Amino acid sequence: MRTASSRPLPAAVAAVALAAGTISLATAPAQAATCNGYVGLTFDDGPSGNTPNLLNALRQSGLRATMFNEGRYAAAYPAQVRAEVSAGMWVGNHSYTHPHLTQLAQSQIDSEISRTQQAVASAGGGTPKLFRPPYGETNATVRTVEAKYGLREIIWDVDSQDWNGASTDAIVQAAGRLTNGRIILMHDWPANTVAAVPRIAQGLAARGLCAGMISPQTGRAVAPTG
């Protein structure tokens, strides 16, 4: 899905900018901005059949994000995991089957997390360093298992409500509440989320914010290191 804000620069404008050396062919609004702070864009529940659309929107908008993948989908769609990495995204662990972890025994939690670590790595996504518990539900047992696998637990500061049928406008407005270091929850599958991406990029650039990585040390959004 495309919006007016996602159209490429007119040829004449692009040619002038290229001649002036101010942009490259891959430059997008968020990349051109001065980064006075970094925010964490996160997308849960992938990879899916919608992942290519989401990655295209992010790439065209010059945004990078953390994709919290479910292990079962990473195992089923390994090419999409590789596509996430190729597009410059970071891949995190979102459990294998998206259960309510706080209702499970420690051995079951361990299985959910360990199988996802293996599925993501086997698909070419590297070994995740970040873990988002489904529904944001956590407790001491969950954290014990996270620590066993060297994972940093990542919740969120802003909920886009895209999982709850939020409109594109509402998702863009939610992203507008992000400030330096903060993290927003979005999802891989909603069409409204894909449509919101170009406008999210414009809003961040207008405020001098850039899409960053989530630090495994602090759990906050920081400047990308790779």
Secondary structure, DSSP 8 states (H G I E B T S, - for coil): ---GGGS---HHHHHHHHHHTS--TT--HHHHS--SEEEEEEEEEE--TTHHHHHHHHHHTT---EEEE-HHHHHH-HHHHHHHHHTT-EEEE--SS---GGGS-HHHHHHHHHHHHHHHHHHTS----EE--GGG---HHHHHHHHHTT-EE---SEE--GGGT--HHHHHHHHTT--TT-EEEEESS-HHHHHHHHHHHHHHHHTTEEE-EE-TTTSSEE----
